[in-house]
Amino acid sequence: MKGKFIVFEGIDGSGKTTQINQLSKWLINSELIPKNNQLVITREPGGTKVGKLIRSLLLDTSQENSPDSITELLLYAADRAQHVNEIIRPSLNKGDWVISDRFCGSTLAYQGYGRKLDIQLIKDLETIATQGIYPDITFLLDIPVEESIKRRRNKKDDRIEQEGSEFLTNVSLGFKELSEENKWKKISAMNSKEKIISEIQSEIKKLQKIY
């Protein structure tokens, strides 16, 4: 039986890492995952050894190492192709469950809505990189841009985070439009951590019933 593929999307500071950790603990102790299978936690970019090298290039804050927008897009696509073929597809084929911090939605939001690159070009690259792999469910943790900036105030920004509030506003808008277009499960990240994980657990239970 094929495993389940769960994706978390959202702007930085939305609490994806926290909720993935909480969901992981809950799933491991639940009976939803078959006994002979496991839970795989991964992320983009950087879910593989090749991906970690790509991530270091993408998030490097030094100007001399900064890729232009098309190069950046191609690097994300390369990371995803490796990720799908090395981690995601083999795990799902074994019946394992996979949770990924970001997937295709982030590229459309950041490079499409943020960088203003051609959406169709991004989707064409997505088709090549994913080779038919799609999430069973995608959660969008939604917070205002001002809250994102506030939560990251004491952290050093990476290259993408340094783009500023206007860029982040466009990315946030992109996530919301993508969520409606693709029927993601949008959850307010302004709610308490307990309420958020409760909503997520409820949707995972529904997902399992569907199959």
C-alpha positions in Angstrom: 0.0 0.0 0.0 1.4 3.4 -1.0 2.3 5.7 1.8 1.0 9.2 2.5 2.7 12.5 1.4 2.0 15.5 3.7 3.4 19.0 2.9 3.6 22.1 5.0 3.7 25.5 3.3 3.9 29.1 4.6 6.1 32.1 4.9 9.0 32.0 7.4 7.9 32.4 10.9 4.6 30.6 10.4 5.5 27.8 12.7 6.0 25.0 10.2 8.8 23.4 12.1 6.9 23.4 15.4 3.8 21.9 13.9 5.8 19.2 11.9 7.4 18.2 15.2 4.1 18.0 17.0 2.4 16.1 14.1 5.4 13.7 14.0 5.1 12.8 17.7 1.4 12.3 17.3 1.6 10.1 14.2 4.3 7.9 15.7 2.1 7.1 18.6 -1.0 6.7 16.5 -2.2 3.6 14.6 -2.5 5.4 11.3 0.9 4.4 9.9 1.1 0.6 9.2 3.3 -1.3 11.8 5.9 -2.3 9.2 6.3 1.3 7.9 7.9 4.5 9.2 7.5 8.2 9.2 10.0 10.2 7.1 10.6 13.9 7.9 12.3 16.0 5.2 12.5 19.5 3.8 13.1 21.6 0.7 15.6 22.7 -0.2 18.1 20.4 1.5 16.4 17.1 2.0 19.3 15.1 0.4 23.1 15.4 0.4 23.0 17.0 -3.0 20.1 19.2 -1.8 22.2 20.5 1.2 24.8 21.7 -1.2 22.1 23.5 -3.3 20.6 24.9 -0.1 23.9 26.5 0.9 24.1 28.2 -2.5 20.5 29.4 -2.4 20.6 30.9 1.1 24.1 32.3 1.1 23.9 36.0 2.0 27.2 37.0 0.3 26.6 39.1 -2.8 29.4 37.4 -4.9 27.6 34.0 -4.5 24.1 35.3 -5.2 22.4 33.5 -8.2 20.1 35.4 -10.5 16.4 34.6 -10.5 16.4 32.0 -13.3 19.5 30.3 -11.8 17.7 30.3 -8.5 14.6 28.7 -10.0 16.6 26.0 -11.7 18.5 25.2 -8.5 15.2 24.7 -6.6 14.0 22.4 -9.5 17.2 20.4 -9.2 16.9 20.1 -5.5 13.3 18.9 -5.9 14.1 16.3 -8.6 16.8 14.8 -6.4 14.5 14.9 -3.4 11.7 13.1 -5.2 13.9 10.4 -6.6 16.1 9.8 -3.6 13.7 10.3 -0.7 10.0 10.9 -1.4 9.2 8.3 -4.2 11.1 5.4 -2.6 9.5 6.1 0.8 6.0 6.3 -0.5 6.5 3.1 -2.6 7.5 1.3 0.6 4.3 2.5 2.3 6.1 5.0 4.5 4.6 8.3 5.3 6.5 11.4 4.3 6.2 14.9 5.8 8.0 17.7 3.9 8.6 21.2 5.1 7.9 22.9 1.7 7.4 21.5 -1.8 6.2 22.9 -5.2 3.9 25.5 -3.6 6.9 27.4 -2.2 8.6 27.7 -5.6 5.4 29.1 -7.1 4.9 31.5 -4.2 8.5 32.7 -3.9 9.7 32.6 -7.5 6.4 33.2 -9.2 4.7 35.7 -7.0 7.8 37.0 -5.3 10.3 37.1 -8.1 7.6 37.6 -10.8 8.9 34.8 -12.9 6.6 33.1 -15.5 4.2 30.9 -13.7 3.8 28.5 -16.6 7.6 28.1 -16.8 7.7 27.2 -13.1 4.8 24.7 -13.5 6.7 23.1 -16.5 9.8 22.6 -14.3 7.6 21.3 -11.5 6.2 18.6 -13.9 9.8 17.6 -14.8 11.1 17.6 -11.2 8.1 15.8 -9.5 7.5 13.1 -12.2 3.9 12.6 -11.1 4.4 12.8 -7.3 1.9 15.0 -5.6 1.0 15.6 -1.9 -2.0 13.8 -0.5 -2.6 16.9 1.6 -1.0 20.3 1.9 -1.3 22.6 4.9 -0.8 26.3 4.6 0.0 27.9 7.9 -1.1 31.5 7.3 0.1 34.5 9.2 0.3 38.3 8.5 3.6 39.5 7.0 4.0 41.8 10.0 3.8 38.8 12.4 6.4 36.9 10.3 8.8 39.8 10.6 8.1 40.2 14.3 8.7 36.5 15.0 12.0 36.5 13.1 13.3 39.8 14.7 16.0 38.1 16.7 17.1 35.7 14.0 19.7 36.4 11.2 17.9 36.6 7.8 19.1 34.3 5.0 19.3 35.6 1.4 15.6 35.1 0.7 14.4 36.6 4.0 16.5 39.7 3.3 14.3 40.6 0.3 12.1 42.7 2.5 8.4 43.2 3.4 7.1 44.0 -0.1 8.6 40.8 -1.5 7.2 38.8 1.5 3.8 40.4 1.0 3.7 39.2 -2.7 4.8 35.7 -1.5 2.1 35.6 1.1 -0.5 36.6 -1.5 0.8 33.9 -3.7 0.4 31.3 -1.0 -3.2 32.3 -0.4 -4.1 32.2 -4.1 -2.4 28.8 -4.5 -4.2 27.5 -1.4 -7.6 28.4 -2.9 -6.7 27.2 -6.3 -5.4 23.8 -5.1 -7.7 23.3 -2.2 -5.0 23.2 0.5 -6.0 23.2 4.1 -5.4 26.8 5.3 -4.9 27.2 9.0 -4.4 30.4 10.9 -1.0 30.3 12.5 -2.2 33.1 14.8 -4.1 30.5 16.8 -2.6 28.6 19.8 -0.2 25.8 19.0 -2.7 23.4 20.6 -5.6 24.5 18.3 -3.4 24.4 15.2 -2.2 20.8 15.9 -5.8 19.8 16.7 -7.0 21.0 13.3 -4.1 19.3 11.6 -4.8 16.0 13.4 -8.5 16.2 12.4 -7.6 16.6 8.7 -5.1 13.7 8.8 -7.8 11.5 10.3 -10.1 12.5 7.4 -7.4 11.8 4.9 -6.9 8.3 6.2 -10.7 7.6 6.0 -10.7 8.7 2.4 -8.3 5.9 1.5 
